[in-house]
Amino acid sequence: MPIDLTKENCDAEVKESDLPVVVDFWGPACGPCMALMPKFLEIAEKYDGKVKFCKVDTSQNKRVAINFKVMSLPTILFWKGRTEFARLGGTDATPEGITAKIEAMLR
């Protein structure tokens, strides 16, 4: 299961992680976010142990979204080597797009 990020744990879980990290920024009022969530969970299960998956409920954690410069939902961030590797937002945040970025990170 993805780790729920808050301002207290986001640096340790994302910026200090030895594993590549995928972070889903979502909100309960965001229809596309809610539609993507089941697929995001499936992808997290597929890559369990190879990639760390996290999610941020932006309605509860606005500061985390601001710190990562997230301006729209859904936004998916990819971190590797403790730096941002890529990001997908809006209509680009698809299961296929997420999987492609993960595969690129793991090369």
N, C-alpha and C positions, 0 to 999 in steps of 0.2 A: 504493500500500500504506500502511496506517496506520503511524504512528510508534509504536514501543515506548517508553513513558514509564518513566523511572526517577527517583529522587530528584534526580539530577544535571541532568536536562534538563526536568523537568515545568514549572517556572516559565517558562522561555524558550519552550517549545512551546505552552503553554496560556495562562497568565496574561499573557504579553507578545505574543501573536499579534495581527496586524492582521486576519487572517481569522477568521470564526467557527470554533469548534472543537467537535468531538464526541469524547467520550472514553468508551470501553467498558472498564468494570472487570469483569474476568472471572477465573475460576480453572479450572485443568485438571480439578478434581474436581467442577465444577459442570455438571450435565447441561444445564440450560436455557442456560447460557453457551455451551456447545459447540454446541448446536443453533442458537443465534442467530448464531454467528460467520460462517458462509457468507453469510447475508443481510446482515450488517453490512459484509462486504467488498464485496458487490454495491452496496450503497448508497454506500459510499466511492468506488467507481469511477464511479457515476452523477454524483456531485457533485464530482468531482476538479477542482481549480482554483478552486472557489467556497467550499469548506469544508475545513478541515484535520481529518483523522481520526487519532485516537490510540487506543492500547489499553494497558491496565495488567494484567499478570499479577499478581494480588494475592498469589499464593503466593510470588512472588519480590520483590514490592515493597509490603510491608505498610505501610511508612511513607507512601508516596504515597497509599494508600487512606485512611489515618488523617488525613492532612493535608486531604483533600477530604471528610472526614466520611462516607465510604462505609461503611455498616453491613451491607449485604446484597448478594448477587450474583444475577443480573446487575444492574448499575447503569450507566446511560448519563447522562453529564453533557453539557450544552450550554453553551458559553461564547460570549458576543458582547460586543464592546466592553470586553474584559478583565474582565468580571464574569460570574458564573453567570447564565445565562438561564433554564434549566430543568433538571430531572432526571427520569428515568424509572427505576423499579426493579421488580423482581419480575415479576409478570404484566403490568405496563404496558410493560415493555421488549420491545416487538414491532417487527417491521420497519415496520408501519403507523404505530405511535406515533413511532418514530424519524424517519421521513420527514415526518410532520406537524410535528414540532418543528423540523426543519431548514427546512421551507417557511416556518414562522412566523418563524424567525430571519432568513431572507433577505428578508423584507418590509421 
